Amino acid sequence: MQDMIDVVEEFRCPCQTERYQAAYREWRRKKNNRYAFRFTRNTKESAFSENQAVVNQTPAQAEQTVLRRIGSLIGCALMLFLLVENLFDKLFVLVLEKSGIRIEFIYSGSSRFFGDEQAVFGLTALVNLLKYLVPTLVLLIALRVPAKVGTPLKIMYPKKLLSGIALIMFLSVGMGMFCVPKSAELEKYRVISDATGLDTQKMVNYVLFMVLIIPFVAELLLHGCMFQVLRQFGDSFAIGTVGILSALMTHNLQDGIRIGLITITISYFVVKSGSFMTAVFLRIVHEIYMFTLSYIEVSGGTYSSQWWFAVLLPCIIGTATGIYLLITRRLRQDEITWNYTYLNTWEQATAFFTAMPMVIYVICCVLLFVITTMLE
């Protein structure tokens, strides 16, 4: 008989509050929760039980079943992401044209809108909001993860947040210098260079929306829904899986590498700090930096004094922060606990990514990667 692991009671998150851990266990114990892995041995039968019903599966098989179920759900949600991002804007352009608003859509490796400037700004903002918000709502409704689990707000270790900001700055410098010119994801900022009649206040509001609101909604999807439900299979699995999924959500190879590495870094510091807000802060820091480089690029100032200032300033701040943290560092028992289940990481990934909706989603993303590469 396979050694039993009480995956619910033995689940530990030392950097999270007790309130978070209690709420997580309670969510996993609910009998009607199809997306929680919990398995206990029935001492009267040579079988195992889930939800007090005897089944013939081994715990490892049951873990695979739950992982495929979650993979199917997330795969369906991310297909909605692709639909909104790639079809909604075109449908909306048709509606606007029927309404007499002059706007057109051009695709050359990334989506570009031209025409009525106010409509272009509004449509770009709306598409960027809905592509994250729609799958987030689907996951929230299906998973029913309580707010205490999905969005833990208390930062248990503020110095971890500072460490995360310093590292994100370094990563942004290292990748931003080379990724910005060919970034499809930064088209949302390049529309500013095409605006001539829109007043400054509206453009400022647009930038603030993209830099502050969109990262928050994006993190609700990545670290408020997907990451938290995947943590029950171990933090290492959750960190790697969310990083891969975030990379697939882009349609550009350089963007995929950049976003994937940034997301993995953010996930790590979410675990270390114990707060969802860490993800939001780090994503905003990265987004502000990418907007700055993008703005300098579209204004024709690449490799100008402003460009090098934008490159060097994060290095200086990051270095100073890192030195401060090293000087004031104290040994403490706040290391990550790598929770174990019945499957190793490879087996978990195989079960998750072979769910049919997830397979379809991955294939669609790969095709989009190929198309955008050919159009560059």
C-alpha positions, 0 to 999 in steps of 0.5 A: 500500500502506498504511503499516505500523505494528508495533502490537506492537513500537511499543506504548509505555507510558512510565509502566509497568515494562519487565516490564509492557510485555514481558509485554503484547507477549508476550501479544499475540504468542501465536498462539492469542490471538483478542483481540490485534491484531497484524499484519505484512506478508508480503513475499512476498505482496500481502496481510497476515498474522496468526499467520503465515497469509496473509489478504486483510484490510487491517490496518484491517479486521483491527483492526475484526475484533478490536475486534468480537471483544472487543466481543462478549466484553465484551458477553456478560460485562456481560450476565451482570452485568445478570443477576446484578444483576437476577435473582439476588437475586429467585431467592435471595429465593425460595430463602430464603422456601422455607427459612423465612427472612422476606425480601421484595424491592421494586423502585422504581427500585432494589432494596430488601430487607426482612425478616430483617436478617442475610439482607438484609445477606448477600444485598445483599453477595453480589449486589454481589460476584457481579455484578462477580466473575462477568463478571470470571472470564469475561473472565479465562478468555477473555482469559488476560491475565497478572497482570503485565499485568492487575494491575500493582502497582508505582506508578511515580509516587506523586505521580500517585496523590496528584494523583488522590486530590485530584481524586477528592475534588473530584469526589466533593464536586461530585457527591455533594452532589446525587447522593446523595438520588436515588442507586440505587447507594447503596441498599447503604448505606441498608439500614443505616438499616432494621436495628434488631436487628443488632449493631454489629460485623456492620454495621461488617463489612458497611460495610468489605466494601462500602467495601474489598472491592467496589471492589477486585473492581469494579476487577478488572473495569474496570481489571484486565480491560477497560481493559488489553485495550483499551489495545492500541488506544490509551489514549484509546480505553480510557479513554473506552470503560471510562468509558462502560461503567461509566456504563451499568452503573448504572440511574440517570442521576445515578449514570451521570454520576457513575460515568462521570466517576469512572471516566474520572478513575481510568483517566487516573491508572492510565495516569499512575501505571502501577499497577492499585492506583491504581484501587483506592485512588481507588475506595475514596476515592470510596466512603468519601466516598459512604458518609459522605454516604449515612449522614448522609442516611439518619440525617436529617442532610442540611445539618447541621453533619456534612453540611457538615463532610463536604463541606468536609473533602475540599475542604481536603485536596484543596486542600492536596494540590494546592498541595503538588504544584504547589510540588514539581512537577518537569518530567519525561518521564512524559507519556502516549504516545498509541499509534496503530493503523490506525483513528481513535477514532470507527472503533474505537468504531463497531467495538466498540459494533456487536458484537451482544452489545454492542448488546444490552447497551447496549439493555438498559441504556438500557431500565433507565435509562428504567424507573428514571427513570419510577419516580422 
